[in-house]
């Protein structure tokens, strides 16, 4: 076999691989514009939430109206909990499904962090308990990506064992968030009535 035949054989063998790489890059490249736009938006959200002054909506109510007080406090707690859940579920529906897994999970972590910052600033929650699910997801991805498992069964058992060990930390974070909400709402109970004082600038009033 002469050199020309060897060159043609190598070119023929590399043609399917090169064409698949080109098609793969074109497929991922079509989604990169949306990924870049979302990344810029999430970075802007993080910058704004870090620079903006935290602000909690003030609940003004009459102290003798226990029913409205209970409804306002319950609604406030439910809104905070649903906001945290939305911060970790909404990115699944926004990130393009055909993007590369490494880029997709990186964008998911960035978006979850940005939306969690909004929740922390809106409800004056502690940052660390809100980010416990974020850290848990990151470590779960690292556990799944560990390349030296013998087979898929050991990989699945490792992920299950990690989830079992991480569940107490998630429960403690939820308890910390609920206690923080309770303390903030109890502090709001000592605020004077709206008719007795002027509303401070930059605060939202719910009646």
C-alpha positions as CSV (number, residue, x, y, z in Angstrom):
1,X,0.0,0.0,0.0
2,X,1.6,3.2,-1.1
3,X,1.4,6.6,0.6
4,X,-1.5,7.9,-1.5
5,X,-3.7,4.9,-0.6
6,X,-2.8,5.3,3.1
7,X,-3.8,8.9,3.0
8,X,-7.1,8.2,1.3
9,X,-7.8,5.4,3.8
10,X,-7.1,7.7,6.8
11,X,-9.2,10.5,5.2
12,X,-12.1,8.1,4.6
13,X,-12.0,6.8,8.1
14,X,-11.9,10.2,9.7
15,X,-14.7,11.6,7.5
16,X,-17.6,10.2,9.6
17,X,-16.0,11.4,12.9
18,X,-15.3,14.9,11.6
19,X,-18.8,15.2,10.1
20,X,-20.3,14.1,13.4
21,X,-18.1,16.7,15.3
22,X,-19.2,19.4,12.9
23,X,-22.8,18.5,13.3
24,X,-22.4,18.3,17.1
25,X,-20.8,21.7,17.3
26,X,-23.5,23.2,15.0
27,X,-26.2,21.7,17.2
28,X,-24.7,23.1,20.4
29,X,-23.8,26.3,18.7
30,X,-27.4,27.0,17.9
31,X,-28.2,27.0,21.6
32,X,-25.1,29.0,22.7
33,X,-26.8,32.4,22.0
34,X,-29.6,31.6,24.4
35,X,-27.1,30.2,26.9
36,X,-25.0,33.4,26.8
37,X,-28.1,35.6,27.1
38,X,-29.3,33.7,30.1
39,X,-25.8,33.7,31.7
40,X,-25.6,37.5,31.3
41,X,-29.0,38.0,32.8
42,X,-28.2,35.8,35.8
43,X,-24.9,37.6,36.4
44,X,-26.8,40.9,36.3
45,X,-29.3,39.6,38.8
46,X,-26.5,38.5,41.2
47,X,-24.8,41.9,40.9
48,X,-28.0,43.8,41.5
49,X,-29.0,41.7,44.5
50,X,-25.6,42.0,46.0
51,X,-25.5,45.8,45.5
52,X,-29.2,46.5,46.3
53,X,-30.3,47.1,49.9
54,X,-32.3,44.2,51.3
55,X,-35.9,45.1,51.8
56,X,-38.7,43.2,53.6
57,X,-42.3,44.0,53.0
58,X,-43.8,45.4,56.1
59,X,-47.1,44.0,57.3
60,X,-49.2,46.6,58.9
61,X,-52.2,45.2,60.7
62,X,-54.3,45.9,63.8
63,X,-53.1,43.8,66.7
64,X,-56.6,42.8,67.8
65,X,-57.4,41.3,64.4
66,X,-55.8,37.9,65.0
67,X,-57.4,36.3,61.9
68,X,-55.9,38.7,59.4
69,X,-52.6,38.5,61.2
70,X,-52.5,34.7,61.0
71,X,-53.4,34.9,57.3
72,X,-50.7,37.4,56.5
73,X,-48.0,35.5,58.4
74,X,-49.0,32.2,56.8
75,X,-49.1,33.7,53.4
76,X,-45.7,35.3,53.9
77,X,-44.2,31.9,55.0
78,X,-45.7,30.1,52.1
79,X,-44.5,32.7,49.6
80,X,-41.0,32.4,50.9
81,X,-41.0,28.6,50.8
82,X,-42.5,28.6,47.3
83,X,-39.9,31.2,46.2
84,X,-37.1,28.9,47.3
85,X,-38.6,25.9,45.5
86,X,-39.1,28.0,42.4
87,X,-35.5,29.1,42.4
88,X,-34.4,25.5,42.0
89,X,-37.2,24.3,39.6
90,X,-37.7,27.2,37.2
91,X,-34.2,26.8,35.6
92,X,-35.1,23.3,34.4
93,X,-37.8,24.7,32.2
94,X,-35.7,27.7,30.9
95,X,-32.4,26.1,30.0
96,X,-32.4,24.6,26.5
97,X,-32.7,20.8,26.6
98,X,-30.2,20.2,23.7
99,X,-27.3,22.1,25.3
100,X,-24.2,20.3,26.3
101,X,-24.6,18.7,29.8
102,X,-21.6,20.5,31.2
103,X,-22.8,23.9,30.0
104,X,-26.4,23.1,31.0
105,X,-25.6,22.1,34.6
106,X,-23.2,25.1,34.9
107,X,-26.0,27.4,33.8
108,X,-28.4,25.7,36.1
109,X,-26.2,26.3,39.1
110,X,-25.7,29.9,38.1
111,X,-29.5,30.5,37.6
112,X,-30.4,28.8,40.9
113,X,-27.9,30.9,42.7
114,X,-29.2,34.1,41.1
115,X,-32.8,33.3,41.9
116,X,-31.9,32.3,45.5
117,X,-30.2,35.6,45.9
118,X,-33.5,37.3,45.0
119,X,-35.4,35.2,47.6
120,X,-32.7,36.0,50.3
121,X,-33.0,39.7,49.6
122,X,-36.8,39.8,49.4
123,X,-37.5,37.9,52.6
124,X,-34.2,38.7,54.5
125,X,-33.4,35.1,54.9
126,X,-29.9,33.7,55.9
127,X,-27.9,33.0,52.8
128,X,-26.3,29.7,53.9
129,X,-29.5,27.7,54.6
130,X,-31.0,28.8,51.3
131,X,-28.0,27.6,49.5
132,X,-27.8,24.2,51.1
133,X,-29.8,22.6,48.2
134,X,-27.4,24.4,45.8
135,X,-24.4,22.8,47.5
136,X,-26.2,19.5,47.7
137,X,-26.9,19.5,43.9
138,X,-23.3,20.4,43.2
139,X,-21.9,17.6,45.3
140,X,-24.4,15.1,43.8
141,X,-23.2,16.0,40.4
142,X,-19.6,15.4,41.5
143,X,-20.5,12.1,43.0
144,X,-22.2,11.0,39.7
145,X,-19.3,12.3,37.6
146,X,-16.7,10.3,39.6
147,X,-15.0,8.3,36.8
148,X,-13.6,5.3,38.8
149,X,-16.8,3.4,39.5
150,X,-16.7,-0.2,38.5
151,X,-20.3,-0.2,37.1
152,X,-23.5,1.6,37.2
153,X,-24.9,-0.2,40.2
154,X,-22.1,1.1,42.4
155,X,-22.6,4.6,41.0
156,X,-26.3,4.5,41.8
157,X,-25.6,3.2,45.3
158,X,-23.1,5.9,45.9
159,X,-25.6,8.6,44.8
160,X,-28.2,7.0,47.1
161,X,-25.8,6.9,50.0
162,X,-24.9,10.6,49.5
163,X,-28.6,11.6,49.3
164,X,-29.2,9.7,52.6
165,X,-26.3,11.4,54.3
166,X,-27.2,14.9,53.0
167,X,-30.9,14.7,53.9
168,X,-30.3,15.8,57.6
169,X,-28.5,18.9,56.4
170,X,-31.4,19.8,54.1
171,X,-33.9,19.3,56.9
172,X,-31.8,21.5,59.3
173,X,-31.6,24.2,56.6
174,X,-35.4,24.1,56.2
175,X,-35.8,24.4,60.0
176,X,-33.4,27.4,60.0
177,X,-35.3,29.1,57.3
178,X,-38.7,28.6,59.1
179,X,-37.3,29.9,62.3
180,X,-35.8,32.9,60.5
181,X,-39.2,33.7,59.0
182,X,-40.9,33.3,62.3
183,X,-38.4,35.7,64.0
184,X,-38.8,38.3,61.3
185,X,-42.6,38.1,61.5
186,X,-42.5,38.4,65.3
187,X,-40.3,41.4,64.9
188,X,-42.9,42.9,62.6
189,X,-45.6,42.4,65.2
190,X,-43.9,45.1,67.3
191,X,-44.2,47.7,64.6
192,X,-46.5,50.6,65.3
193,X,-49.8,50.9,63.4
194,X,-49.8,52.8,60.1
195,X,-52.0,55.5,61.5
196,X,-49.5,56.2,64.3
197,X,-46.3,56.6,62.3
198,X,-45.1,57.5,58.8
199,X,-44.0,54.6,56.6
200,X,-40.3,54.5,56.1
201,X,-39.0,55.2,52.6
202,X,-38.3,52.2,50.4
203,X,-40.6,49.7,52.2
204,X,-43.7,48.1,50.8
205,X,-46.9,48.1,52.8
206,X,-49.4,45.2,52.7
207,X,-52.7,45.7,54.4
